[in-house]
Amino acid sequence: MMLWISFYFPALLLNTLERDNGSTLPLIILSGSNGSVCQANQSAFEHGITLGNDLGTASALCHTLHVVNYDGKNEAERLLQLASVLYQVNADIVLYPPNGLLMKVSPMLKLYGSLDHYWHTLLPLLTNENVTFHFALSPYPEAALKLAQAKSDKGFLTPESTQSALDALNVRQLGFTDKQAVQFERMGLRQAKQLFALPISSLGQRFGKSVPEQLRALTQTQTAKQTFYTPPEHFQQSIELLHEIANSQTLCFPLQRMLKEMEKFLDAREAVVPNVMLIFTQREKDDKTLTLSAAAPESRANRWMPLLQLHLEKLTLDAPVTHIRLEASTLLPKQSPTQDLFAGKRGQLTSGELISLMQAKAGKQAVYSLTLKNDHRPEHAFCRQPPLHACEQTLPTHLPSRPSLLHMSPRPLLARPETLTGPERISGGWWDKTPIQRDYFIARNQQGQWCWVFRTATGEWFEHGLFC
């Protein structure tokens, strides 16, 4: 028999705001339609506030009240995040924005072995998300949705038990419009059981065909919505701040939680990201964008946080931040690190992590490696390249000794040094109009150091480098 489970999240936006801001102060959400309280936390309830209160009444009951207008877009975005978490357990998910979802259970029982095992795998995921939820399990998907919204919190595994549960609801809980519900009540039909007892055909003649269609849907084994949830290819998450943040360093606290959410998202996909983009919405100012780039793609929050802290130290805000958005659009497959059994003890940072920290501190252009160029002139025989990139040129085997340290520019010598080997003539540069003709020697200077010197065609002597 087909089984469906439905989850209803009656305070999803409120739960999200509490989680993102770490706040336990009285908080209410005002409905966009009539301005009444549609969601409230436990602290608000303790002050006597109830759902349906207007703003004036709620404010009179609690002077430290936080008030937020309902935002269906933010709530629907949080529903997508929950679907992404539940997708780890159940593949067939149908979304009912902004605060409900439905999952096909039967195919998953082959994997989990029993309904009990399935439930105990699913429950910890929801518990860790810190959301208030109600559920219902039934062979009929539409019935499961209505029973979850009625806060049944039970499993109805047979058609008979499902019908009994539906009979106990009132007509408004079946999902009819207010106009239809008023029409039913005027006829004395207040309980769903009374409505089910009437002939379907007569209901259609009196109230229109939508009423019998809706009643039939409650006992169908398939849902009318056949579009199943598809996991997103990219990570993005937003935070609406209850308090404006004017200090860039204070942004670390909400951002750390967002990076942990990103880590869970990436771990579920065995993926890493090379960069992360942060968008800060400033009050009455343009958005400020900050891009974090890692030398090697990374997924762990504790590796991204040091980079973030270094960037925030240099970030100047034009106005207090009211909203934060984090995006990671380039997902790469995670590569398992190879470990050498005989390599001995090493530092905690990999080469890529160290380079990322150095770039964040000194700037991306200040950290680089060197590679060879096809040029005989010593000062033109190399160039900069991104760190950790392999050198495409190979050093000729017949090349004479070269110093480890080359001066930025040759240093003039007052007298001829004591030469040990040489000469080696280097002549070229006519192609870029900076020709040279030099005779190079290995010599010893007055400090006893071995140095690389050359004599020009006019007989002048210069020191160009030191052997280390």
C-alpha positions in Angstrom: 0.0 0.0 0.0 1.2 3.5 -0.8 2.1 5.7 2.2 2.7 9.4 2.3 3.9 11.6 5.2 3.2 15.3 5.4 4.9 18.0 7.5 3.4 21.3 8.5 5.6 24.1 9.9 3.3 26.6 11.5 6.0 29.1 12.7 8.7 28.5 10.1 9.6 32.2 9.6 9.7 32.8 13.3 11.9 29.7 13.9 14.3 30.9 11.2 14.6 34.4 12.7 15.3 32.9 16.2 17.9 30.5 14.8 19.7 33.1 12.7 19.8 35.8 15.4 20.2 33.5 18.5 17.4 35.5 20.1 15.0 34.4 22.9 13.4 37.8 23.4 9.6 38.2 22.7 9.1 38.1 18.9 6.0 38.2 16.8 5.3 38.0 13.0 2.5 40.2 11.7 0.3 39.0 8.9 0.5 40.9 5.6 -3.3 40.6 5.0 -4.8 42.1 8.2 -1.8 43.1 10.4 -2.6 40.6 13.1 -0.2 38.3 14.9 0.2 35.1 12.8 3.4 33.7 14.5 4.8 34.2 18.0 7.5 32.6 20.1 7.2 31.2 23.6 8.4 34.4 25.3 5.7 36.4 23.6 3.0 33.9 24.7 4.3 34.2 28.3 3.4 37.9 28.1 -0.2 37.1 27.2 0.1 37.6 23.5 -2.1 35.3 21.4 -2.4 34.6 17.7 -4.8 37.0 16.1 -3.9 40.0 18.4 -3.4 43.3 16.6 -0.2 45.2 17.0 -1.6 47.7 19.5 -2.7 44.9 21.8 0.6 43.0 21.5 2.7 46.1 22.1 0.6 47.0 25.2 1.2 43.5 26.6 5.0 43.5 26.1 7.1 46.7 25.8 10.3 44.8 24.7 8.5 43.2 21.8 10.3 42.5 18.5 8.0 42.9 15.5 8.6 41.6 12.0 6.3 41.7 9.0 5.5 38.4 7.4 7.7 37.6 4.4 6.5 34.6 2.4 9.6 34.6 0.2 11.9 34.1 3.2 9.7 31.4 4.6 9.5 29.5 1.3 13.3 29.8 1.0 13.7 28.1 4.5 11.3 25.4 3.3 13.7 24.7 0.4 16.5 24.3 3.0 14.5 21.8 5.0 13.7 19.9 1.8 17.4 19.7 1.1 18.0 18.3 4.5 15.2 15.7 4.3 16.3 14.7 0.8 19.2 12.8 2.5 16.5 10.4 3.8 13.7 10.6 1.3 14.0 11.1 -2.5 10.3 11.9 -3.4 9.4 15.3 -1.9 6.6 17.6 -3.0 6.7 21.2 -1.8 3.6 23.1 -0.6 5.0 26.6 0.0 5.4 28.5 2.2 5.2 26.0 5.1 4.3 22.5 4.1 5.8 19.5 2.3 4.8 16.0 1.4 7.0 12.9 1.0 6.3 9.5 -0.6 7.4 6.9 2.1 6.6 3.5 0.5 9.7 3.3 -1.9 12.0 4.2 1.0 10.8 1.3 3.2 12.8 -1.1 1.0 15.9 0.8 1.9 15.2 1.3 5.7 13.6 -2.0 6.3 10.7 -0.8 8.4 8.6 2.3 9.1 10.0 2.5 12.6 13.6 2.6 11.3 12.7 5.2 8.7 11.0 7.4 11.2 14.0 7.3 13.6 16.3 8.2 10.8 14.1 11.1 9.7 13.3 12.6 13.2 16.9 13.6 14.2 17.3 15.7 11.0 14.2 17.7 11.8 15.1 18.1 15.4 18.5 19.5 14.6 16.8 22.2 12.4 15.1 23.6 15.5 11.7 24.0 13.8 8.2 23.5 15.2 6.4 20.9 13.1 3.3 18.7 12.9 2.9 15.6 10.8 0.5 13.0 9.6 1.0 9.7 7.8 -1.6 8.2 5.5 -2.2 6.3 2.2 -3.8 9.4 0.9 -1.5 12.4 0.2 -4.1 15.1 0.3 -5.5 13.7 3.5 -2.0 13.6 5.1 -1.7 17.3 4.3 -4.9 18.3 6.0 -4.3 16.1 9.0 -0.8 17.5 9.5 -2.3 21.1 9.3 -4.8 20.0 11.9 -1.8 19.0 14.1 -2.7 15.3 14.3 0.9 14.1 14.8 -0.1 10.5 14.1 0.2 7.8 11.5 -3.0 6.6 9.9 -1.9 3.5 8.0 -5.2 2.3 6.6 -8.0 4.0 4.6 -10.4 3.3 7.5 -8.3 5.1 10.1 -7.6 8.0 7.7 -11.4 8.4 7.1 -12.1 8.4 10.8 -9.4 11.1 11.4 -10.9 13.2 8.6 -14.4 12.8 10.0 -13.2 14.4 13.3 -12.1 17.6 11.5 -14.4 20.6 11.0 -15.2 21.8 7.5 -12.7 24.7 7.6 -9.8 22.2 8.3 -10.5 20.4 5.0 -9.1 23.4 3.1 -12.3 25.0 1.7 -12.4 28.7 1.2 -14.0 31.0 3.8 -17.0 31.6 1.5 -17.6 27.8 1.1 -17.1 27.2 4.8 -19.7 29.9 5.6 -22.2 28.3 3.2 -21.7 24.9 4.8 -22.2 26.3 8.3 -25.4 28.1 7.2 -26.7 24.6 6.2 -25.7 23.2 9.6 -22.7 21.4 8.2 -19.9 22.1 10.7 -18.2 18.8 11.0 -16.4 17.0 8.1 -18.3 13.8 9.0 -21.6 15.5 8.1 -20.2 16.6 4.7 -18.9 13.2 3.9 -22.3 11.7 4.6 -24.0 13.7 1.8 -24.1 12.4 -1.8 -21.2 13.8 -3.8 -23.5 14.6 -6.8 -25.8 16.8 -4.7 -22.9 18.8 -3.3 -21.7 19.5 -6.8 -25.1 20.7 -7.8 -25.4 23.1 -4.8 -21.9 24.3 -4.3 -20.2 23.8 -7.7 -17.9 21.1 -9.0 -14.8 22.2 -7.0 -16.3 20.9 -3.7 -16.8 17.2 -4.8 -13.4 17.4 -6.6 -11.8 18.5 -3.3 -13.5 15.8 -1.3 -12.5 13.0 -3.8 -8.9 14.2 -3.7 -8.8 13.4 0.0 -9.2 9.7 -0.8 -6.9 9.5 -3.8 -3.6 7.6 -3.5 -1.8 10.2 -5.8 -1.3 13.9 -5.2 -2.5 16.4 -7.7 1.0 18.0 -7.7 3.4 15.8 -9.6 6.4 18.1 -9.5 8.9 16.6 -7.2 11.6 18.6 -5.4 15.0 18.7 -7.2 18.1 19.6 -5.0 19.7 22.9 -6.0 23.0 22.9 -7.8 24.4 25.9 -5.9 24.3 27.0 -2.2 22.7 30.2 -1.2 21.3 31.4 2.1 19.9 34.6 3.5 19.7 36.0 7.0 17.3 38.8 8.1 18.8 40.5 11.1 16.6 41.5 14.0 19.2 44.0 15.1 21.2 46.1 12.7 25.0 45.5 12.8 27.3 48.5 12.4 30.6 46.8 13.3 32.0 44.5 10.6 33.7 42.3 13.1 30.3 41.5 14.7 29.2 40.0 11.4 31.3 37.0 12.2 28.6 35.5 14.5 25.8 35.1 12.0 28.3 34.3 9.2 29.8 31.4 11.1 26.4 29.7 11.3 25.9 30.3 7.5 29.2 28.7 6.8 28.3 25.7 8.9 25.1 25.4 6.9 27.2 25.5 3.7 29.5 22.8 5.0 26.5 20.5 5.6 25.2 21.2 2.1 28.6 20.5 0.5 29.3 17.3 2.6 26.0 15.8 1.5 27.2 16.3 -2.1 30.8 15.3 -1.6 31.8 18.8 -3.0 34.0 21.8 -2.3 33.9 25.4 -3.4 36.9 27.6 -4.5 35.2 30.9 -3.5 32.3 32.3 -1.5 30.4 35.5 -2.2 28.8 37.6 0.6 26.3 40.4 0.0 25.6 42.8 2.8 22.4 44.9 2.6 23.1 48.3 4.2 20.4 50.6 5.5 19.7 53.3 2.8 23.0 52.5 1.1 24.0 50.3 -1.8 24.8 46.6 -1.1 28.4 45.7 -0.3 29.8 42.6 -1.8 32.7 40.6 -0.4 34.3 37.6 -2.2 36.4 35.1 -0.4 38.8 33.0 -2.5 40.7 29.9 -1.4 43.9 28.8 -3.0 42.5 25.2 -2.9 38.7 24.5 -2.9 37.4 23.9 0.6 34.1 22.9 2.3 34.8 23.2 6.0 33.5 26.2 7.9 36.5 26.2 10.2 38.8 26.7 7.2 36.7 29.5 5.7 36.4 31.4 9.0 40.0 32.6 9.3 39.8 34.0 5.8 36.5 35.7 6.6 37.9 37.3 9.7 40.9 38.7 7.8 38.6 40.2 5.2 36.2 41.6 7.7 39.1 43.4 9.5 39.6 45.4 6.3 35.9 45.9 5.5 34.4 49.4 6.0 30.7 49.5 6.2 28.9 52.6 4.9 25.8 52.0 7.0 24.5 49.3 9.4 23.8 45.9 7.9 20.2 44.7 7.9 20.4 41.6 5.7 23.2 39.1 4.8 23.3 36.7 1.8 25.9 34.0 1.2 26.3 32.3 -2.2 28.6 29.5 -3.4 27.9 28.9 -7.1 30.9 26.8 -8.2 30.8 23.3 -6.8 33.7 20.9 -7.4 34.0 17.2 -6.5 35.9 16.6 -3.3 39.3 15.0 -3.7 40.4 12.7 -0.9 43.7 13.8 0.5 46.6 11.3 0.2 48.6 10.6 3.3 52.2 9.4 3.4 52.7 6.9 6.1 56.4 7.8 6.5 56.0 11.6 6.1 56.2 12.3 9.8 54.4 15.0 11.7 53.4 18.0 9.8 51.6 21.3 10.4 47.8 21.6 10.6 47.6 23.8 7.4 47.9 22.5 3.9 49.8 24.5 1.3 46.5 25.8 -0.2 45.2 26.8 3.2 48.4 28.7 4.1 48.4 30.5 0.7 44.7 31.5 1.3 45.5 33.0 4.6 48.5 34.9 3.2 46.4 36.2 0.3 43.7 37.4 2.6 46.3 39.2 4.8 48.6 40.7 2.2 46.4 40.7 -0.9 46.0 38.3 -3.8 48.7 40.0 -5.9 51.3 39.8 -3.2 51.5 36.0 -3.1 52.9 34.2 -6.1 55.4 31.7 -7.3 58.0 31.9 -10.0 58.4 30.1 -13.3 61.1 30.1 -16.0 61.0 32.1 -19.2 62.9 31.5 -22.5 65.4 34.4 -22.1 69.1 34.4 -21.5 69.2 37.7 -19.6 69.1 36.8 -15.8 66.6 39.6 -14.9 64.2 38.4 -17.6 64.6 34.6 -17.2 61.7 34.3 -14.8 58.2 35.6 -14.2 55.4 35.5 -11.6 52.6 33.0 -11.7 49.8 31.9 -9.4 51.0 29.9 -6.4 51.1 26.1 -6.6 51.0 26.2 -10.4 53.6 23.9 -12.0 56.5 25.3 -14.0 56.0 24.6 -17.7 59.7 25.2 -18.5 62.5 22.8 -17.7 66.0 24.0 -16.6 68.7 23.1 -19.2 71.1 20.5 -18.0 74.1 22.4 -19.5 73.4 25.7 -17.8 76.3 26.9 -15.5 75.8 27.6 -11.8 73.3 30.3 -10.9 72.9 32.2 -7.6 70.0 31.6 -5.2 69.6 35.3 -4.6 69.4 37.8 -7.5 69.5 41.5 -6.7 66.6 43.6 -7.9 69.1 45.5 -10.0 72.9 45.0 -10.4 75.1 46.7 -7.7 78.1 48.6 -9.0 81.6 47.5 -7.6 84.4 50.0 -7.0 87.1 47.6 -7.7 87.6 44.3 -9.6 86.7 41.4 -7.3 88.7 38.2 -6.8 87.3 36.0 -9.5 87.2 32.2 -9.1 85.5 30.9 -12.3 84.4 32.4 -15.6 83.9 34.1 -17.8 80.4 33.2 -19.1 79.2 35.6 -21.8 75.5 36.5 -22.0 74.5 38.7 -24.9 71.0 39.4 -26.2 67.9 41.6 -25.8 68.0 43.2 -29.2 64.4 42.0 -29.8 62.9 44.3 -27.1 65.4 47.1 -27.5 67.2 46.5 -24.1 70.4 44.7 -25.3 73.1 43.6 -22.9 76.6 42.2 -23.3 78.2 40.9 -20.1 80.9 38.5 -19.0 79.8 36.8 -15.8 82.2 35.4 -13.1 81.8 33.6 -9.8 83.8 35.7 -7.3 84.4 36.2 -3.6 83.6 39.6 -2.0 85.3 41.3 0.9 82.9 39.6 3.4 83.9 36.2 2.1 80.6 35.6 0.3 80.4 33.9 -3.1 78.8 36.2 -5.5 77.9 36.4 -9.1 79.5 39.4 -10.8 79.8 40.6 -14.4 81.9 43.0 -16.5 80.3 45.2 -19.2 81.7 45.9 -22.6 83.1 49.2 -21.2 85.0 47.5 -18.4 82.6 48.3 -15.5 82.0 45.7 -12.7 78.7 44.8 -11.1 77.5 42.4 -8.5 74.2 40.7 -9.6 73.6 38.0 -7.0 74.7 35.8 -4.1 75.2 32.1 -3.8 73.5 30.7 -0.6 
